[in-house]
């Protein structure tokens, strides 16, 4: 009976986001941060994925109409690596 049971703590989305931000700002690995704060690494990673998916599912902002009102033109192409390329054009 000397073994103590860990009490499960329920956190809100805002609390998980705060913890994720703290870990990012701390420079610690996820494992080190979780160990220091008594958090399960699996739960931390699950919430990080879940919250990132919510952000990435936000609607696109269509900028096509802006090009019609631009007399000068330019092209910018950024190679982001890993097969990703961002192209910006202005007419």
Helices and strands as residue ranges (DSSP letters): H 13-26, H 30-37, H 41-56, G 64-69, E 74-81, E 84-90
